[in-house]
């Protein structure tokens, strides 16, 4: 018995993706925390957990494969901006997110 481990070929990639989600979520809470201090603490917890997951991901995956997946945080921030902060979606932003997605996919897929 002991700690459960995430295993498998894509474990490091999944950890990095979740790290990107937590990092973007932490930053969202920091933005909200500018006006309500309670959110600031939640932001630090999310961001800290994201950092720990990133370290774990690096232990399971090549740096050149895992690190580009952190760009997924831009996608999460894009969605947070639109759905939670009433930010406008422009064609430039859509193109940028699509290019990031293509770049991450090309960088993290190995054969």
Residue, then its C-alpha position, 0 to 999 in steps of 0.5 A: x500500500x502506499x501512494x498511488x501513481x499515475x502510470x502509462x505512456x502519457x502520464x507526464x503529459x496529462x500531469x502537465x496539462x492539469x498543471x497548466x489548468x491549475x496555473x491558469x486557474x490560479x491566475x484567474x483567482x489572482x485577478x479576482x483577488x485584486x478586489x477580494x483578498x480571499x480569492x488571492x489565497x485560492x489563487x496561490x493554492x492552485x498555482x502552487x499545486x500546478x507547480x508541484x504537478x509540473x515538477x512531477x510531470x518533468x520526472x515522467x516525461x522529456x522536458x522538450x515534450x512536457x514543457x510545450x504543453x504548458x501553453x495549454x494554460x493560454x487556452x484555459x485563460x482564453x476560455x476564462x476570459x470569455x466565459x467568466x470575465x466577459x472579454x471579447x473573442x477576436x479572430x486574432x485571438x482565435x488564430x493565436x489559440x489555434x496556432x498554439x494548439x497545433x504547435x503543442x500537438x506537433x511538439x508533444x507527439x512522439x512516434 
